[in-house]
């Protein structure tokens, strides 16, 4: 599976994840976002997206482990992979037909968003 994780870069940036190598992805409270975290599995591929002033895809990561024994607070550990060479902006995403039905655009405040493989590949390559 593929997911996009939103983060405010002034709070926790992709660069910080790269320095730390891995982190527990916590602080998620929205019920749908928590459900998406619970559905993750070891090895799932992730896109980290910077919100705020940047509004762009920042890098890739993957899921190291998931402990969903507490349904209200799933413990998902992620590890950094690579920076995105050609960062895709929110305005580019909005213009792409690939994302027309995506929760990324339909539920703008959702912090953990499932992606299709095609969406993931387009964001990584920067080719929308």
N, C-alpha and C positions, 0 to 999 in steps of 0.2 A: 504494500500500500504506500501511498504518497500523501504527505500532509504539508501544509504551510503553517508556520508558527509566526505570529506577529509579536514584535517586541519594540518598545520605545528605546532607541539607541542610547538615550541619555540615562536610562535605567539599567539596561543590559543589552550590549551590542554584540553583533556577530564577532567582532574583533576580540571582545572579552572572552567569548566562548572559545575562540581559537587559542588565546593565551592559556586558558584554564584546561583546554582539551576536552573536558566534559562537564556536565552540570545536571542537576535535578531540575526539570522544568516544572516550576510550581507557581503559585499565585493565580491560578486559573479558577474563576468562580462561576462563569456562565455555564448553565446546565448543558447546553449543546456542546460547548467546547470541552467540558469535562467528559461527556459521553465520547467525543472524538478521541480524547486522551486514553480512555479505557479501552478503546478498540485498537490501539496501536500494538504492534508486535516487534520483538527484537528484529533488527535489520530493516525496518521500514525506513524509507528515504524521506528526508525533510528539506524544506526550503525555509530559511529564516528571512523574514520580511521586516524591514525597519519602517515603523510608523512615524508619526510626528511630521517634522519638517522634511524628512528624506522621502518617505513614501516610495520605497523601492526594494527590490529583492537584493539581499546582501550576500547570502552564501548558502551552502548546503551542509547538511548534517545527517546523522542516522540515529535510530533508536538503539541504545545499548541494552536496556532492560525496562520491563513494565511490571509493576506490582499493583494490580487492581483489586487487591483484597478489601480495601476500603472504598466502596463505590463513590463516596463523596470526594475523596482525595486520592486519585490514582498517582502513584509515584513513577514518573517516567524519567529515566536518565538518558540524556542524549550526548553525542560526541560530534565535534566539529569535523567537517570535511574540507571543502574548498570555498574560497571567495568566488563570487560570480564575476566572470571576466567582463561581460557586457550587461550591467545591471538593468533590469526591466523596471520601468516606473509604473505607478498606479495608472497614469493616463494611458500608457501603452496597453496595459491589461484591459482597461475599460473599452478600448477600441478593438480588441481582439474577439472574433466570433467564438473562439475556444472557451471564453469565460462568460458568455452570455447568461447561462443558467447556473453558474457557479455561486456557491454560498459566499465566496470571497467578495462578490459584488452585490448579491442579494441580501446578505447579512453582514454589512460592513463592519460591525463592532465585534464580530465573532473572531476570537483570537487563535483558535485552532481549527483549520479549514482542511477538509479532505480535498485531494486533487486527483485527477485522472493521470494515467501515465503520460498521455499526450500533453496535458497542461504542465506537468513536471518537466518534461523534456524541453518544452518551449521556453519555460522560465530559466532553465539552466543554460540553454544555448543562446538566449537573448533574441531568438528569432520568432517573433509573433507574427 
